[in-house]
């Protein structure tokens, strides 16, 4: 996978991960904020009318006054209120949406109408507002005691719907998601520009420079940079310098070894080969390493081939297929002498060839031309 694809994958993955964690955090924050606001607004709404309700309860516990009825009707018509129950201090129903339940004792009322929570009992005992979430329903059961100088005069139980809160939370989460994606894009675009301009671009330029390295010069043409990519280019240039030095040393050693080998062959052939015999030494590629006679290119007798290597075909006539076949036979029979008659440089001669080969050693082929005397004698 390319570096840009890896960056995009990691950036997208991390962005989604952060958005998910942020979504959980903000959802709970919104839920807590709006739920608490709904609870507090419901309690404050009742407390605003509490003096009138307490005044009515103080005057008459058995019958609801017109002022109380007007307040209860106003509360019941609030779109957030799903149900409302008003009890006096004796536990009798003072107001309920079903008129037949009015004046019923609380115990009897509970038998006929199932209350979702124990908020009323807890509010009566604690003498303070109690809020309970209704199980499996988007409702809060809020019981608010109406007290006068520490004595509970009655309780107003309100079931408040959370649908409006859920709707607001969903809208807030939608805005959060849009904003998070926008922030991700605003961060991603400059970061990708930075990655492409300062990392990917220089890396591709370095790649092109490496691909264009000439085997003759072994030089990296890359502009200097004061960063990690520039450091890599410097290291590559240093490595290429070492390679150039090694190649130069190897070339010098090869030349020295070739000259030494040529002197060695000159000494050996001078000792064992007659002056009128012509000798050629070639390597495994049939490149001429030494001759004891002047070649057609002007190479001096007894010298190596120098900088310009000669091939065997440059020394002998290409039409002398018998000599080439003899060399081929010698290659197939290492360390065995093979012989044949031929004509070399216009003179009849007897040619001998031997391919010298040892495991792990250099391979050389010696070709010796012995001129024939009149009558066919050597």
Order of alpha helices (4+ residues) and beta strands (2+ residues): alpha-alpha-beta-beta-alpha-alpha-beta-beta-beta-alpha-alpha-alpha-beta-beta-beta-alpha-alpha-beta-beta-beta
